[in-house]
Amino acid sequence: MRHVILIVLGLAIGIIGTVMAMNALNSGPHLPQSVMTLQEFHAHALDTNIKQNHCAATDNLPHLQTLRALSNDIEPAFLPIGDEQGFRQKASNLRASIDAALVVPPADCAALGAAITRISRECKGCHDQFKH
């Protein structure tokens, strides 16, 4: 009787382990969600800096630089999709809006707010068209 219980217990543990392993293997890469989460974090940090009146370029340049670096991962994270050319154009527009903020880093809250508005507009345009 003891052997039967151990065999059943072993089979149950094996089945549970197999199901967990299959779920992990089938979950796919998490890059798209990771890229969006990090971009959201840095955009929120910029918004918070405006609300707290921390608008010096030194406060915000690291967040803008990180947003720019992350924007390079948009196509690798999300392609292929149906309208690949349109998606690439949206990603390019986002990079251009961040580049504009990096060429002349916002030195006050008004300039930072304007830069964030341009960047957010590009994000929203892509999400409106491609996010389901």
C-alpha positions in Angstrom: 0.0 0.0 0.0 2.8 2.3 0.9 4.4 1.8 -2.6 1.2 2.6 -4.3 0.9 5.9 -2.4 4.4 6.8 -3.3 3.9 6.0 -7.0 0.7 8.1 -7.1 2.4 10.9 -5.3 5.4 10.7 -7.7 3.1 10.8 -10.7 1.1 13.7 -9.3 4.3 15.7 -8.7 5.6 14.8 -12.2 2.4 15.9 -13.8 2.4 19.2 -11.9 6.1 19.8 -12.8 5.4 19.1 -16.4 2.4 21.4 -16.6 4.5 24.2 -14.9 7.4 23.7 -17.3 5.1 23.7 -20.4 3.4 26.9 -19.2 6.8 28.5 -18.8 8.0 27.4 -22.2 4.7 28.5 -23.9 4.5 31.9 -22.3 6.8 33.4 -25.0 9.1 36.4 -24.7 8.2 39.2 -22.4 10.1 41.8 -24.3 7.1 43.8 -25.6 5.6 44.1 -22.1 8.9 45.0 -20.6 9.7 47.7 -23.1 6.3 49.3 -22.5 6.6 49.0 -18.7 9.9 50.7 -18.7 8.8 53.5 -21.0 5.7 54.1 -18.8 8.0 54.2 -15.8 10.2 56.9 -17.3 7.3 58.9 -18.7 5.7 58.9 -15.3 8.9 60.0 -13.7 9.0 63.0 -16.0 5.4 63.8 -15.1 6.2 63.6 -11.4 9.2 65.9 -11.9 6.9 68.5 -13.4 4.4 68.2 -10.5 7.3 68.5 -8.0 8.9 71.4 -9.9 12.1 69.4 -10.6 12.5 70.6 -14.1 16.2 71.2 -14.5 17.8 69.4 -17.4 19.9 67.4 -15.1 16.8 66.0 -13.4 15.2 64.9 -16.6 17.9 64.1 -19.1 18.5 60.6 -17.8 14.8 59.8 -18.2 14.7 61.2 -21.8 17.9 59.3 -22.7 16.5 56.1 -21.4 13.2 56.6 -23.3 15.3 57.1 -26.4 17.3 54.0 -25.8 14.1 52.0 -25.2 12.6 53.3 -28.4 15.2 51.4 -30.3 13.7 48.2 -29.0 10.1 48.9 -30.2 10.4 47.2 -33.6 12.4 44.2 -32.4 9.8 43.7 -29.6 6.7 44.0 -31.7 7.4 43.1 -35.3 6.2 41.4 -37.4 2.7 42.8 -37.4 0.1 43.5 -40.2 1.1 47.1 -41.1 4.8 46.9 -40.6 5.6 50.0 -42.6 3.1 52.1 -40.6 4.4 50.7 -37.3 8.0 51.5 -38.3 6.9 55.1 -39.1 5.2 55.5 -35.8 8.3 54.3 -34.0 10.4 56.6 -36.0 8.1 59.5 -35.1 8.5 58.7 -31.4 12.3 58.6 -31.7 12.2 62.0 -33.5 10.1 63.6 -30.8 12.5 62.3 -28.1 15.5 63.4 -30.2 14.1 66.9 -30.4 13.9 67.0 -26.6 17.5 65.7 -26.3 19.0 68.2 -28.8 17.7 71.1 -26.7 17.1 69.6 -23.2 14.1 71.2 -21.5 15.5 73.6 -19.0 12.2 74.5 -17.2 8.8 72.9 -16.5 7.1 74.6 -19.4 9.6 73.2 -21.9 9.6 69.8 -20.3 5.8 69.8 -20.4 5.8 70.6 -24.1 8.4 67.8 -24.8 6.3 65.3 -22.8 3.2 66.4 -24.7 4.9 65.7 -28.1 6.3 62.4 -26.9 2.9 61.3 -25.4 1.1 62.3 -28.6 3.4 59.9 -30.6 2.8 57.1 -28.0 -0.9 57.6 -28.2 -0.9 57.7 -32.0 0.8 54.3 -32.1 -1.4 52.8 -29.4 -4.6 54.1 -31.0 -3.6 52.4 -34.3 -1.9 49.2 -33.2 -2.9 48.3 -29.6 -6.0 46.1 -29.5 
